[in-house]
Amino acid sequence: MHKKLLDFTPRAIIFRLWCHVLFFITRFGRSRDGIWLIGENRGDPLGDNGVWFYSYCRKIVGAENVYFVMKKGSAGANKLEFDDNVVFYGSIAHAKAFHSSSVFFYTHTFRDLAPIELFSFYGGGRYKVFLHHGVLGFKRFNEKYIKNRNEMDLFTVGSEFERRLAIEEVGVDSTRVRVTGYARYDNLFDGASSYNPKKIISYMPTHRNYLEWGGRKSEFFISVEEFLDSKELTRFLKKWDCELYFIPHKEMSPYFSHFSASSKRVVCFSYGDISVSDVLKHSDVLITDYSSVSWDFRYLNKPVLFYQSDAELYDEDRGAYIDFRCNDLGAVFDNYKDLVLELDRVACNDFCAFQGAAAGLSFGFSGGASGSCCERIYQIVLAEIEHF
């Protein structure tokens, strides 16, 4: 076990002691209370499927037995911490909810719900729902995911295309994979006031494990700086009266904490500064590399461009299940000058997506059906736990 998974702070030790005590109370004193416990990103919510499914259960269904676990003071908490059914990671309330739960929901790993070693001891016998964080296709599952690919009882995906990938490429048992759509999709069509009357281009690159080796001297970091500081991008933003929002992945924010572009039209955000969901709703064009956020943007029928300056290195380190260049998912570029030329072409098309085959490839459900994805997940779980 990696040492970094173990936390020996006083708070963590107390939490572990309570888990052991409550285990015997719940096992020998009374039955479980039928609580549904939802977690996301190791207790640091991203506004992802866990957050939105929890919100659906509480606001739409009015479920009193649904709880959400998160770390106190999390940058991604928003207003969740004021909900009575939110328990803080490592608290006594968390330990009670964990042991009283009959259904677990998680988006990344079991650490979303409890420290991994405690989950290994006490997490059995519950119905487990994987509210899959990233759309399948652009990132291969790592060895840990492959090893635990059938730990969940329900694996939610967004389309028949993803279901086939989960079964054929990842090796998930076909009975576990259901096409529900992603809970976060329901929120994408909620109307909200725009941040800015200007057109917004969002650049959201994903995490790379190898960035830890090179950091600010890596090929990737240098290519990002060159693009954001380029005169070509500056001219484009001025010509079309646009702003570019640069929003690096949470794990990469530290590398860009001191970065600022020379153009005032390039706005740099750190993790927690802005809601990803709101960015997607109010952006006109998305630039990314290998991030599954691109599928959310295509779900909104907006143009996506891929800037992949380190494609060979990424393919060697992580790889994808599908070929970007052979599936008409969006134009792919390995240098920023061609990328800016394509941005200009999109702007000339009134910032509308160029239609291709990807829309049919990507989604099992049409956009705009508010509440339908969460509702499908909710009804499937209700039906399944009756026979669990």
Residue pairs with C-beta under 8 A, 6 or more apart in sequence:
1 116
1 117
5 111
5 115
5 116
5 117
6 115
6 117
7 115
11 90
12 90
12 115
15 90
15 91
15 92
15 94
15 95
15 115
16 115
16 118
18 92
18 95
19 95
19 98
19 99
19 114
19 118
19 122
22 95
22 96
22 98
22 99
23 99
23 121
23 122
25 99
26 32
26 99
26 100
32 99
32 100
32 101
32 102
33 65
33 100
33 101
33 102
34 65
34 102
35 65
35 66
35 67
35 97
35 100
35 101
35 102
35 103
36 57
36 63
36 65
36 66
36 67
36 101
36 102
36 103
36 105
36 381
37 67
37 68
37 69
37 97
37 98
37 101
37 103
37 104
37 105
37 113
38 50
38 53
38 54
38 57
38 66
38 67
38 68
38 69
38 105
38 106
38 131
39 50
39 68
39 69
39 70
39 104
39 105
39 106
39 107
39 112
39 113
40 46
40 48
40 49
40 50
40 51
40 70
40 106
40 107
40 108
40 112
40 131
40 133
41 48
41 50
41 76
41 107
41 108
41 112
41 133
41 250
42 71
42 108
42 109
42 111
42 112
43 69
43 70
43 71
43 74
43 89
43 111
43 112
44 70
44 71
44 74
44 75
44 76
44 250
45 51
45 68
45 70
45 74
45 76
45 77
45 78
45 80
46 76
46 107
46 133
46 250
46 276
47 76
47 78
47 184
47 275
47 276
47 277
48 107
48 131
48 133
48 184
49 107
49 131
49 132
49 133
49 156
49 182
49 183
49 184
50 68
50 105
50 106
50 107
50 112
50 131
50 183
51 68
51 80
51 184
52 183
52 184
52 186
52 187
52 374
53 105
53 131
53 183
53 374
53 377
53 378
54 66
54 68
54 80
56 183
56 186
56 371
56 374
56 375
56 378
57 63
57 66
57 374
57 378
58 66
58 83
58 85
60 371
60 374
61 378
64 85
66 85
67 85
67 86
67 87
67 97
67 101
68 80
68 83
68 85
68 86
68 87
69 86
69 87
69 88
69 89
69 94
69 97
69 98
69 112
69 113
70 77
70 80
70 81
70 86
70 88
70 89
71 88
71 89
71 90
72 81
72 88
72 89
72 91
74 272
75 271
75 272
76 271
76 272
78 275
80 86
81 88
87 93
87 94
87 96
87 97
88 94
94 114
98 113
98 114
98 118
98 122
99 122
101 126
102 126
102 127
102 385
103 126
103 127
103 128
103 129
103 381
103 385
104 110
104 113
104 123
104 126
104 127
104 128
104 129
105 129
105 131
106 112
106 113
106 128
106 129
106 130
106 131
107 130
107 131
107 132
107 133
108 133
109 116
109 144
109 148
110 116
110 119
110 123
110 151
111 119
113 119
113 123
114 122
114 123
127 153
127 154
127 381
127 384
127 385
127 388
128 151
128 152
128 153
128 154
129 152
129 153
129 154
129 156
129 377
129 381
130 152
130 154
130 155
130 156
131 156
131 182
131 183
131 377
132 155
132 156
132 157
132 182
133 292
134 291
134 292
135 158
135 162
135 182
135 292
135 295
135 296
135 362
136 157
136 162
136 165
136 166
136 169
136 170
136 321
137 161
137 162
137 165
137 292
137 295
137 320
137 321
137 322
138 290
138 291
138 292
138 294
138 320
138 321
138 322
138 324
139 206
139 290
139 292
139 318
139 319
139 320
140 318
140 319
140 320
140 321
141 149
141 170
142 318
145 170
146 170
146 171
149 170
149 171
149 172
150 171
150 172
150 173
150 176
152 176
153 176
153 384
153 388
154 176
154 178
154 380
154 381
154 384
155 166
155 172
155 176
155 177
155 178
156 178
156 180
156 182
156 183
156 377
157 163
157 166
157 177
157 178
157 179
157 180
158 179
158 180
158 181
158 182
158 185
158 295
158 362
158 363
158 364
158 365
159 179
159 361
159 362
159 363
159 364
159 365
160 179
160 364
161 361
161 362
161 364
162 179
163 177
163 178
163 179
165 321
165 322
166 172
166 177
167 173
167 174
167 177
169 321
178 380
179 364
180 373
180 376
180 377
180 380
181 364
181 365
181 372
181 373
181 376
182 296
182 373
183 373
183 374
183 377
184 277
184 296
185 296
185 299
185 367
185 373
186 370
186 371
186 372
186 373
186 374
187 277
188 277
188 280
188 281
188 296
188 299
188 300
188 367
189 300
189 367
189 368
189 370
190 281
190 370
192 278
192 281
192 282
194 282
195 278
195 282
196 243
196 282
198 241
198 242
198 243
199 240
199 241
199 242
199 243
199 284
199 285
199 347
199 351
200 242
200 243
200 244
200 245
200 279
200 282
200 283
200 284
200 285
201 237
201 242
201 243
201 244
201 245
201 283
201 284
201 285
201 286
201 287
201 343
202 244
202 245
202 247
202 279
202 280
202 283
202 285
202 286
202 287
203 227
203 228
203 244
203 245
203 246
203 247
203 287
203 288
203 307
204 247
204 248
204 249
204 276
204 279
204 286
204 287
204 288
204 291
204 293
205 220
205 224
205 248
205 249
205 252
205 288
205 289
205 291
205 307
206 249
206 288
206 289
206 290
206 291
206 293
207 249
207 250
207 251
207 252
208 220
208 252
208 310
208 314
208 317
208 318
209 317
209 318
210 218
210 313
210 317
211 218
211 220
211 221
211 252
211 255
214 220
214 221
215 221
215 255
216 255
219 309
219 310
219 313
220 309
220 310
220 313
221 255
223 309
223 310
223 336
224 256
225 259
226 336
227 233
227 307
227 336
227 339
228 244
228 246
228 259
228 261
228 263
228 266
228 268
229 261
229 262
229 263
230 336
230 337
230 340
232 336
232 337
232 340
233 244
233 263
233 266
233 336
233 340
234 262
234 263
234 265
236 242
236 340
236 343
236 344
236 347
237 243
237 244
237 263
237 265
237 266
238 265
239 344
240 344
240 347
242 265
242 284
242 347
243 265
243 266
243 267
244 265
244 266
244 267
245 267
245 269
245 274
245 279
245 283
246 256
246 261
246 266
246 267
246 268
246 269
247 269
247 274
247 276
247 279
248 255
248 256
248 270
248 271
249 271
249 291
250 271
253 270
253 271
256 268
256 270
257 270
259 268
260 268
261 268
276 293
280 286
280 293
280 296
280 297
280 300
281 300
283 297
283 302
284 302
284 303
284 351
285 302
285 303
285 304
285 305
285 343
285 346
285 351
286 293
286 294
286 297
286 302
286 303
286 304
286 305
287 304
287 305
287 306
287 307
287 339
287 343
288 294
288 304
288 305
288 306
288 307
289 306
289 307
289 308
289 314
290 306
290 308
290 314
290 318
290 320
294 304
294 306
294 329
294 330
295 362
297 304
298 304
298 329
298 330
298 353
298 358
298 359
298 362
298 363
299 362
299 363
299 367
300 367
301 353
301 359
301 367
302 353
303 330
303 346
303 351
303 352
303 353
303 354
304 329
304 330
304 353
305 330
305 331
305 333
305 339
305 342
305 343
305 346
306 324
306 329
306 330
306 331
306 332
306 333
307 333
307 334
307 336
307 339
308 314
308 324
308 332
308 333
308 334
309 334
309 335
309 336
311 334
322 329
324 330
324 332
325 332
327 357
327 358
327 361
328 356
328 357
328 358
328 361
329 356
329 358
329 361
330 358
331 342
333 339
333 342
346 352
346 354
365 372
365 373
